[in-house]
Amino acid sequence: MQKLATPILVTLIMLIAILGITNPAFRQPYKFLDNVEGKVEHNYFIFSVYKQYNGHTISKDGKYNMYKRYIGIALRFYEISGVREERK
């Protein structure tokens, strides 16, 4: 068991370090999807959550602005669930 635990622990530590180094917010905290307006909502060591402000849509009832959110991990962006904010 001891012979197997050490390589697994080293592999996990190296994987976390690689993901932390390739976190998009670690390298460029204000650049987002080729200069589209947006900002970092949460910056964790392994990944970051971004909220896009430019190009929002309006909900069907007209009461909310719908914003897209993305997760940045390993220098790539993936769309996740959006956010609704009440219109002013």
Backbone as JSON, one array per atom type, in Angstrom:
{
  "sequence": "MQKLATPILVTLIMLIAILGITNPAFRQPYKFLDNVEGKVEHNYFIFSVYKQYNGHTISKDGKYNMYKRYIGIALRFYEISGVREERK",
  "N": [[0.82, -1.19, 0.0], [1.96, 1.24, 0.77], [3.83, 1.66, -1.26], [2.23, 2.32, -3.38], [0.83, 4.57, -2.58], [2.53, 6.85, -2.46], [3.29, 7.51, -5.24], [0.71, 8.16, -6.19], [-0.01, 10.36, -4.6], [2.0, 12.21, -5.35], [1.35, 12.51, -8.05], [-1.23, 13.69, -7.87], [-0.59, 16.13, -6.61], [1.05, 17.31, -8.57], [-0.79, 17.51, -10.69], [-2.69, 19.33, -9.64], [-1.01, 21.56, -9.39], [-0.33, 22.07, -12.09], [-2.87, 22.69, -13.15], [-3.38, 24.98, -11.65], [-1.38, 26.73, -12.57], [-2.11, 27.02, -15.24], [-4.5, 28.36, -15.06], [-6.78, 30.65, -16.38], [-7.27, 33.23, -15.21], [-5.08, 33.55, -13.62], [-2.99, 34.16, -15.34], [-3.94, 36.26, -17.06], [-5.77, 38.48, -15.74], [-7.74, 40.31, -16.56], [-8.4, 39.98, -19.22], [-10.75, 38.63, -21.41], [-12.27, 36.24, -23.26], [-11.34, 37.08, -25.95], [-11.26, 39.97, -25.74], [-13.94, 40.66, -25.17], [-16.32, 42.32, -23.2], [-16.27, 41.71, -19.77], [-15.97, 40.15, -16.5], [-14.0, 38.76, -13.83], [-15.62, 36.73, -11.6], [-15.21, 34.87, -9.52], [-12.14, 33.74, -8.36], [-10.44, 31.01, -8.09], [-7.78, 28.78, -7.13], [-7.45, 26.65, -8.95], [-9.41, 27.0, -10.94], [-11.45, 29.56, -12.59], [-14.33, 31.7, -12.42], [-16.2, 33.44, -14.73], [-18.12, 36.33, -15.68], [-20.07, 37.47, -18.27], [-20.69, 40.63, -19.54], [-21.22, 42.1, -21.85], [-23.48, 41.92, -24.51], [-25.8, 40.83, -23.33], [-28.99, 39.17, -22.86], [-32.55, 39.72, -22.84], [-35.07, 38.6, -20.63], [-38.03, 36.59, -21.29], [-40.32, 37.71, -20.13], [-39.5, 40.29, -19.81], [-38.45, 41.38, -17.48], [-35.95, 40.79, -16.52], [-32.38, 40.86, -17.01], [-30.37, 38.66, -18.76], [-27.37, 37.11, -18.2], [-24.45, 35.55, -19.48], [-22.37, 32.99, -18.11], [-19.08, 31.75, -17.54], [-16.69, 29.13, -17.07], [-13.32, 29.08, -16.47], [-10.74, 26.98, -17.14], [-7.66, 25.39, -17.31], [-6.65, 27.02, -19.45], [-8.88, 27.21, -21.13], [-12.32, 28.01, -21.91], [-15.52, 27.3, -20.67], [-19.0, 27.22, -21.05], [-21.31, 27.82, -18.44], [-24.18, 27.65, -16.23], [-26.33, 30.47, -16.57], [-26.89, 33.89, -15.29], [-29.49, 35.73, -13.74], [-30.5, 39.06, -13.57], [-32.34, 41.67, -12.13], [-33.96, 44.09, -14.12], [-33.32, 47.59, -14.34]],
  "CA": [[0.0, 0.0, 0.0], [2.85, 2.39, 0.86], [4.47, 1.85, -2.55], [1.23, 2.89, -4.28], [0.35, 5.85, -2.06], [3.45, 7.94, -2.79], [3.11, 7.99, -6.62], [-0.61, 8.78, -6.34], [0.06, 11.67, -3.96], [2.82, 13.07, -6.2], [0.56, 12.78, -9.25], [-2.28, 14.65, -7.52], [0.04, 17.43, -6.36], [1.48, 17.86, -9.85], [-1.99, 17.85, -11.45], [-3.22, 20.57, -9.06], [-0.07, 22.63, -9.74], [-0.48, 22.37, -13.52], [-4.14, 23.39, -13.32], [-3.23, 26.31, -11.06], [-0.55, 27.56, -13.44], [-2.83, 27.28, -16.48], [-5.74, 29.07, -14.78], [-6.79, 31.87, -17.19], [-7.21, 34.45, -14.4], [-3.73, 33.62, -13.08], [-2.14, 34.79, -16.33], [-4.52, 37.49, -17.59], [-6.97, 38.64, -14.92], [-8.76, 41.18, -17.12], [-8.71, 39.61, -20.6], [-11.85, 37.67, -21.37], [-12.85, 35.83, -24.54], [-10.93, 37.97, -27.04], [-11.6, 41.36, -25.45], [-15.36, 40.9, -24.89], [-16.41, 42.89, -21.86], [-16.65, 40.77, -18.74], [-15.07, 40.24, -15.35], [-13.83, 37.56, -13.01], [-16.47, 36.73, -10.41], [-14.52, 34.09, -8.49], [-10.85, 33.25, -8.81], [-9.89, 29.96, -7.25], [-6.45, 28.42, -7.6], [-7.51, 25.72, -10.07], [-10.29, 27.51, -11.99], [-12.05, 30.87, -12.38], [-15.67, 31.88, -12.94], [-16.32, 34.73, -15.39], [-19.46, 36.78, -16.03], [-20.03, 38.31, -19.46], [-21.62, 41.75, -19.49], [-21.54, 42.56, -23.19], [-24.31, 41.0, -25.26], [-26.79, 40.14, -22.52], [-30.32, 39.06, -23.44], [-33.65, 40.08, -21.95], [-35.95, 37.46, -20.41], [-39.28, 36.63, -22.05], [-41.27, 38.62, -19.49], [-38.93, 41.62, -19.86], [-38.1, 41.87, -16.14], [-34.59, 40.42, -16.13], [-31.27, 40.74, -17.95], [-29.75, 37.34, -18.65], [-25.94, 37.17, -18.49], [-23.78, 34.26, -19.59], [-21.22, 32.76, -17.22], [-18.12, 30.78, -18.06], [-15.67, 28.65, -16.16], [-12.03, 28.99, -17.14], [-9.87, 25.96, -16.56], [-6.61, 24.91, -18.23], [-6.61, 27.94, -20.58], [-10.08, 27.07, -21.96], [-13.54, 28.52, -21.31], [-16.7, 26.47, -20.86], [-20.19, 27.93, -20.58], [-22.07, 27.19, -17.36], [-25.49, 28.27, -16.08], [-26.33, 31.93, -16.6], [-27.36, 34.64, -14.13], [-30.57, 36.69, -14.0], [-30.49, 40.26, -12.74], [-33.52, 42.48, -12.38], [-33.71, 45.31, -14.91], [-33.55, 48.85, -13.63]],
  "C": [[0.86, 1.25, 0.0], [3.5, 2.69, -0.49], [3.51, 2.51, -3.54], [0.79, 4.29, -3.85], [1.25, 7.02, -2.47], [3.31, 8.4, -4.24], [1.75, 8.65, -6.85], [-0.61, 10.18, -5.74], [0.87, 12.65, -4.81], [2.07, 13.45, -7.47], [-0.53, 13.81, -8.98], [-1.71, 16.05, -7.29], [0.47, 18.07, -7.68], [0.29, 18.26, -10.71], [-2.6, 19.16, -10.94], [-2.3, 21.74, -9.41], [-0.2, 23.03, -11.2], [-1.78, 23.12, -13.77], [-4.08, 24.8, -12.73], [-2.42, 27.24, -11.94], [-1.3, 27.92, -14.71], [-4.2, 27.92, -16.26], [-5.74, 30.38, -15.57], [-6.68, 33.16, -16.37], [-5.83, 34.61, -13.76], [-2.81, 34.39, -14.03], [-2.66, 36.16, -16.76], [-5.83, 37.78, -16.86], [-8.07, 39.48, -15.56], [-9.1, 40.88, -18.57], [-9.74, 38.5, -20.58], [-12.38, 37.43, -22.77], [-12.57, 36.83, -25.66], [-11.48, 39.37, -26.89], [-13.1, 41.64, -25.37], [-15.45, 41.38, -23.45], [-16.94, 41.85, -20.87], [-15.72, 40.93, -17.55], [-15.03, 38.91, -14.62], [-14.73, 37.7, -11.79], [-15.78, 36.04, -9.24], [-13.22, 33.58, -9.09], [-10.32, 32.27, -7.77], [-8.55, 29.55, -7.83], [-6.5, 27.57, -8.87], [-8.36, 26.25, -11.22], [-10.85, 28.87, -11.61], [-13.44, 30.9, -13.0], [-15.78, 33.31, -13.46], [-17.78, 35.03, -15.68], [-19.34, 37.74, -17.19], [-21.09, 39.4, -19.36], [-22.07, 42.2, -20.87], [-22.41, 41.51, -23.89], [-25.3, 40.23, -24.42], [-28.13, 40.09, -23.26], [-31.36, 39.42, -22.38], [-34.58, 38.88, -21.84], [-37.27, 37.66, -21.16], [-40.29, 37.59, -21.44], [-40.75, 40.05, -19.42], [-38.49, 42.19, -18.52], [-36.62, 41.67, -15.8], [-33.62, 40.52, -17.31], [-30.61, 39.4, -17.7], [-28.29, 37.45, -19.1], [-25.37, 35.76, -18.55], [-22.64, 34.2, -18.58], [-20.37, 31.66, -17.82], [-17.2, 30.35, -16.94], [-14.39, 28.51, -16.98], [-11.14, 28.0, -16.42], [-8.92, 25.47, -17.65], [-6.62, 25.69, -19.53], [-7.78, 27.79, -21.55], [-11.27, 27.62, -21.2], [-14.69, 27.6, -21.66], [-17.9, 27.21, -20.29], [-20.9, 27.12, -19.5], [-23.4, 27.94, -17.24], [-25.38, 29.79, -15.98], [-26.89, 32.55, -15.31], [-28.46, 35.58, -14.58], [-30.42, 37.85, -13.04], [-31.69, 41.1, -13.13], [-33.15, 43.75, -13.13], [-34.04, 46.53, -14.11], [-34.31, 49.83, -14.48]]
}
